[in-house]
Amino acid sequence: PQYKERAPFQFEEVTQIKFGNPDLDLSTNYNADIRWEYFPKREEVISVTGFGKIIQNPINEVVVASATNDISYVNTGKQATVLGAEFEIRKSLFVKELEKGDDILKSKLSAGFNASYMYSNQDFDRSKVINETNLNVNFTNKEGKLTGASDLILNADVTYTKDFSKTANILATLTYNYFSDRVYAIGSAGKGDLIDKGIGSLDLILKSQISKKIKLGLLIKNVLNPTVKRIQDIQNTEVLSFKNGVNASFSLTYKLD
């Protein structure tokens, strides 16, 4: 267990209260994976991975039986099973070289893509929780997914670099990340699981070496600014909705030596 999962006091978030469970027991994980990799050229890769995991005594976030719907951490059952696959490719789309005096200046465009799919399932045992802890839970379902685990995760990026001279260049990267719906906390007393809806984010990174001593940087995070949503699945009720906003930062670096 992590510190916050066992610490015997409350963590008050903006819209949710959690508290640790000092009676948490250790989980035992058995992992296996097989991976195939191919490197067509320098800085290029194609890979496929299959993996599996058995977790005995898994730890999950659960809505405990209380008037305030607080969340805590419990060993929810005997065992959880995870099966999944991952695909990754990184490719140089073009490379152009230009001789300028004794220097070789490059222009390069590359792209990468990663996708992983994961299936998870676990049993829920109310009597186990009551016997091993001071908490009371009444699981709505007999089995379910692991908390915090998305079925589908996607990552993609495109990067362009260009050398203007030996001491001047620019790098531009556009990245996109997506995760599908995932369980935030397991439901109790007839209420559905709290589900964080799937969401994607787009970031832009610009870096430029102006001279031997000066560097500039621009970072724009969450360009699309999607709405973050959390629902209760059986009741199909929206319990949380907000936007993180767009975050932009600029940096200037000067090297003294």
N, C-alpha and C positions, 0 to 999 in steps of 0.2 A: 504493500500500500504506500501511496505518497503521503507526505506530511499532512496536507490538508484533508486527506481522507480519514485520518485517525485522530487528528487534533480535536480535543473535547470542547470546542467552542464554535460559535457561529461565524460564518462569513456572509456579510450582508452585501449583496450586489444591488444594482439599481432597482431591479424588479423581482428579485428572488433571494430567499434566505436559504443557505445551506449550513449544515453542521457536520463535524466529523464524528466518526464512530470508533472509539478506542477498542471495541471488541472485534474489529476486522481481523481476519486470518489471512495468511499468505495464500496466493494462488500458485499453482504449479503449471508451467507451460511446456508443451512438447511441440517442437517446430520441425518442419521438413520442407525443403524447396529444391527445385531443379531448374537450372538456368542454361540457356543457349545464347551465345554471343557471337557476333560476326563484325569484324572491323574492315569495311571496304577500303577506306583510306584513312590517313591521319585525321584525327578529330571527327571521325564518323563512326557510328555504331548502330547495329540493329540487334535487339535482344528480345527474347521471349522467356517468361518465368512462370512457373506454376508453383503454388505454395499451399501448405496446409498447417493447421494449428489445432491442438487440443488443449483447452484450458480447464484444469480442475479447480473447483472452488472459485469461480470467476467473481470479480468485483464490479458492481454497477451502481449507477446513480438511480435512486428510487424515491418516489413520492411516498413519504411515510404517512401512517394513519394519524392525522392531526387536523385540527380545525383550520390551521393556517397553510396547509399544503406545503410544508417545508420539505426539503430534499436532503437525503443523507446517503451514505455509501454502505452497501451490505454485500456479503457473499450470497448471491441470489439463488444458487442451486448447486447441483453436483458437478455439472460439466457444460462447457461450451465448445462448439465445433466451428472452425473457420476454414473455408476453401476459397481459393482465388487464383487469378491469373493476371499477368502484367505484360504489356507490350511497350517497347521504347524504340524510337528511331531518332537519330541525329544525322543531318545531311548538310554538306556544303553545296549550296546552289550554284554559286560561281565564285571564282577567284581570278582577279586580274592583277598583273604585276607590271610596274612601270619603272624603268631604270632612269634615275636622275642623279647624274654624277656617279659617285661611288655607292649611292644608296639604291635599294630596291623598295619601292613604295607599293603597298598592296591595297586593293579594294576587295572586300569579301562580304558575301551574303550567306548566312547559314540559318537553318531552322531545326527545331526539335519538337517532338511530340511524345507524350507518355500517357497511357491509359491503363487503369487497373480496375478489375471487377472483383468484388469480394462477397461471398455468401457467409452469413453467420447465423447460428441458432444456438439457443441455450434453454435449459429447463428452469422453471421457477418453483421454489420450495418454501412455502410460508412457514411451515413448522420448523425448518432448519434455521431461519432467521430468528424466530421467536425464542427457540431453545438456546441459541448461541449468543444473542445480544439482548439488550434492554429495549430494543425497538419493536414496534408492532407494524406489520405490513399485511396487506391483503391483496395480493397480485390479481389484477383484472384478468390476465391471460395465464395459461398454463406453460407457455413457452414464448420466446420472442428473440429479437436481435440483440446484439451487444450495444450498449450505449456508446455514442461517439463514433460509430462505424458506418460509413457511407457505402452503399453498394457499388457506386461508380465514382471514380476520381479521374479528371482529365487535366493535363497540363500541356501548354503549347507556348512556343516562343519563336520569334524571328529576330535575328541580330545582324546589323550592318556595321561594318568598320571600314574606315578609309584613312590612309596615311597621306598627309599633305607634305610632310617633310620628315626628317629623322626625329624631330622633337615636337611635331604637331600632328594630331590625329583627332578623329571623332568616332564615337561608338554610340549606336542607338539600338535599344532593345525594347520590344513590345512583348509582354507576357500575358497569358490568359490562364486562369485556374478555375476549375469547377468541381463542386462535390454535390452528389445527389442527396436526397432526404436522409437524415440520420436521427436516431433516437437520442433525445437530450436527457430524459429521465423516464423510467418505467412506471406505468400507470398503476394505481391502486384503488381498491374499493369501487370497482365498476367504472372508473374513469379511464379514458384511453391514455396511451403513452404521449408524452410531450415530444413533438417532432420538430426539429429544425428543418425548414424547407430548403431544398437544393438551391444553390446560388453560384453565380460566376463573378469573377473580378478581373479587371483589365488594368495593367500597370504599364507606364512608359518610363524608360530610363535613358537619359542622355548624359554622356560624359565626353569631355573634350580636353585634350592636352594642347594649350595655346602656345606654350613655349617650354623651355627646359625647366622653368621654375613655376609656371602658373597652370593650374587645372581648374576647369569649371564643371559643375554637375547640376543636373535638373532631374528631379524625381516627382512624378505625378502618380499617386496611388489611387486605386478605385475609381478609374475614369468614368465608368458607366454608372456608378453610384446606385446599384439596385436596392430594392427594399428587402430588408432582413425580416423573415417571418417565422414565428413559432406557433404551432397549432396543437390542439388535443385531438387525437385522431378519431376516436369513436364518436365523440360529440361533434367533431368537425368544427371546433370553435377556435378562432384566432385569439391567442393569449398574448402575443407580442408582435409589434410591427414598428420598424424604425429604419432610418437611413444613416449610414456611417459618415456620409459626406465625402467629398474629394479632398485629398491631402496632397499639397504641393510643397516641395522644398527645393531651395537653391543653395549650392555650396561653391565657395571660392577657396582654393588652396594655393598657398605660396610657399615654396621650398626655399629655406634660407641658405643652405649650403650649396 
